Amino acid sequence: MPHLISNGQPIDFEDTITAATFIKKRGDALLIKNINNFSRIPEKVIDVEEFFKR
């Protein structure tokens, strides 16, 4: 994520902590309400509303 900051595309602190925890714990998928905040994170991110429509 440091590359995003150096490119002028910072991520909010709360989103950074959420993403870092998910990556560190090697989660299968991250269910999140605002998927746009996590679109630059390469791991598996799923919109909560889309998940529950399945």
Contacts in CASP RR format, 6 or more apart in sequence:
PFRMAT RR
TARGET T0000
AUTHOR 0000-0000-0000
METHOD contacts of the structure
MODEL  1
MPHLISNGQPIDFEDTITAATFIKKRGDALLIKNINNFSRIPEKVIDVEE
FFKR
1 11 0 8 1.000
1 16 0 8 1.000
1 19 0 8 1.000
1 20 0 8 1.000
1 41 0 8 1.000
4 10 0 8 1.000
4 11 0 8 1.000
4 40 0 8 1.000
5 11 0 8 1.000
9 40 0 8 1.000
11 19 0 8 1.000
11 37 0 8 1.000
11 40 0 8 1.000
12 37 0 8 1.000
15 37 0 8 1.000
15 38 0 8 1.000
18 30 0 8 1.000
18 32 0 8 1.000
18 38 0 8 1.000
19 30 0 8 1.000
19 38 0 8 1.000
19 41 0 8 1.000
19 43 0 8 1.000
22 30 0 8 1.000
22 43 0 8 1.000
23 41 0 8 1.000
23 43 0 8 1.000
27 43 0 8 1.000
28 44 0 8 1.000
29 44 0 8 1.000
29 45 0 8 1.000
29 46 0 8 1.000
30 38 0 8 1.000
30 43 0 8 1.000
30 44 0 8 1.000
30 45 0 8 1.000
30 46 0 8 1.000
31 46 0 8 1.000
31 47 0 8 1.000
31 48 0 8 1.000
31 51 0 8 1.000
32 38 0 8 1.000
32 45 0 8 1.000
32 46 0 8 1.000
32 47 0 8 1.000
32 48 0 8 1.000
33 47 0 8 1.000
33 48 0 8 1.000
33 49 0 8 1.000
35 45 0 8 1.000
35 46 0 8 1.000
35 47 0 8 1.000
38 45 0 8 1.000
39 45 0 8 1.000
END
